[in-house]
């Protein structure tokens, strides 16, 4: 019984005290694991930011070449917002104090993840409807100074459906349909955004939860 209590106290001290001398190897092991998880996330996050920035720079000239400039400009704005927000989180990630104990270090990172998921959920409720509207407007107005595809589309519809109701030159049923889709995207955008984050970073988040769970068990 005394030996079991001694081992338990050694493990607890190894996690709870940065300068504990009773379990230096244990501290070093979990410090390395903690740093590995955060370094891996930081690399993945940075690669993701670079990919979004590259896509933003590509979509703009391509949209002009394909005669969909409005779509390209609106999508570029969306990507710029994402890059700006992710840049703020990258600074917060780098600011996590690596001098804390492994337990405090991971908890700080866990709080960072919660904050990231929360902001991403709120932002997604705006971005997904925005992207849908950008696609509709981009294809509707088409090229700058050229024919407006949306008007041509409505003109052809009127020929086939002369009794179709229009509001400001737009089909009423189309307005209802677009509004419904925008509402659904705003309603479920947060869920989609969270799913998107988990799809990319679920492995890191799972390892983080497991490591914190091990430490919580030892503390208790």
N, C-alpha and C positions, 0 to 999 in steps of 0.2 A: 504493500500500500504506500509506504514512504517513497519507494522508487518511482511508482506511478505518479505521485504528486510532484516529485522532483522533475521528472521529464515534462509534465504538463506545465510547470512553472517556467522551465527553460524555454519551451516553445512560445509561451505567452510573452515572456520578456523579449524574446527574439523579434517578435512582431511589434510590440508596443513601445519599445525603446530603441531609438536610433543608435545610441552609443552602448547598447548592451554587449557585454563581453562574454556572457554565458553561451551565446549562440551566434558567433560571428559568421560562420559558414551558412547558417540558415538565413541570416539577414542578407548576406551577399547573394544567395540563391534567389530569394524573392525580389531583391532589388533589381537583379538582372532580368527576371521574368517581367517585372513591372515595366522596366525601361524598354524591353523588347516589344511588349504589347503596344505601348504608346508610340514608339519609333515606327512600328509597322503601320499603325493607323495614320501617322503623320505622312509617311511615304505615299500611302494609298490616297490620302486626301489631297496631297499636292499634285499627284498624277491626274486625279479627277479634275482639279482646277485647271491644270494645263490643257487637258483635253477639251474642256468647255471653252476656254479662251481660244484655242485653235479653231474649234468649230464655229465660234462667233466670228472670227476673222475670215473664215472660208465662206460662211453663209451669205455675207454681205455682197461680195463681188459676184458670187454665183447667182444671187437673186436678180442682179441687174442684167447679167448675161441671159438668164432665162426669162427676162421681162416680167419679173415679179418683185419689183423693188420695194413696194410697200410691205410685203411679207418679210423681206430680208431686213429692213430697218426695224420693224417691230420685234422680230426675233432677236436681232442684235441687242436691242434694249433689254429684253428679257434675260439674255445671257449676261449682259453687263451687270444687271441687278444681282444675279446669282454669284458672279465673280466678286462683286463688292462685299456681299454678305459673307461669302466663304473666306475672303481675305481678313475680315474682322475676326472670324473664328480661328483662322490660322495663327493670328497674333496671340489670341487667348490660349491656344494650345501650346505655343512656344513659351508662354509665360508661366506654365505650371511649374511649381517649385520642385525641382528634382532633389533638393536637399532634405526633404521631409522623409519620414519613415516610409517603407514600401506600402504600408497600409494607408497612410495619409496621402501618399502619392497617387495610389490607385483610386481613392475616394475623390480626390480632386479631379482626376480624369473622368470618373464616373459622373460627377456633377457637370463637367464639360459636355459629355455625351447627352445628358438629359436636356441641357440648355440647347444643344444643337438640334435635337429631335423636336423640341418645343417650337423653336423658331422656324425650322423647316416645315413643320406641320402648318403653322400660321401662314407662312409664305406660299406654301403649295395651294392653299385655298384661294389665293389671288392669282398665282402664276398659271395654273392649269386653265381656268376660264380665260385668262389673258391670251394664252397661246392659241386657244380655240378661236377667239375673236380675231387674233392676228392672222390666222390661216384663212378665215372667212373673208376678212377685209382685203388680204393680200391677193386672193384669187378674184375677188369681186371687182376690184379696181384695176388689176392688171398693170400694164405698163404706163409709165408717166407720159402724158401727152397723147397717148394712143386711144384706141377704142376701149370702152369700159365693158369688160366681159359680163359683168353683172347685169347691165342694162340690156345687152344683147340676149342674155339668158332669159330675162323677164319678157322681152319682146316675143321670143319664140314660144314661151309658155302661154302668153295671151292669145296667140294664134290657135293653140291647141285647146286652151281653156279660157274662152272669152268671158265667162262669168266669174273668173277668179278675182277675189277681193284684194285690192292693193292699199297699202298705207305708206304714204310718202314714196311711192314708186316701188315698194317692196311687197312681195306676196305675204298676206296676213298669216297664212299657214306656215310660211318659212320663218316669220318672226316668232311665232309661238314655238316652233320646233327648236330654233336657236336659243331662245330664252330658257326652254326646258333643259337643254343640254348644258347651258351655262350654270343653271341652278344646281344640276346634278354634280358638275365638276367642282363647284364651290362647296357643296355639301360633303362630297367624298374626297376632295382634293387633299385634305390633311392625311387621310388614311392612305391614299396613293403615294403621297410624299414619304410617309413613314415606311411604307413597304419598299419604296425605292432605296431609302437609306439602308434598311435591313438587308436588302438584296446585295448591296455592295460590301457592307461592313459587318454583316451578321456574325462572321467567324471571329472577328476581333472582339465584338461586343459580348459574345458568348464566353470567350476565354476570360474576359474581364470579370464577368459575373461569377464565373467558377472560381477565379482566384480570390475575389473579395469574399465569396461564400466560404472558402477554406479558412480565410483569416478570421471571419466573423465566428466561425465554429470554434476556433482556438481561443478567441477572446471570451467566449461564453463558457 
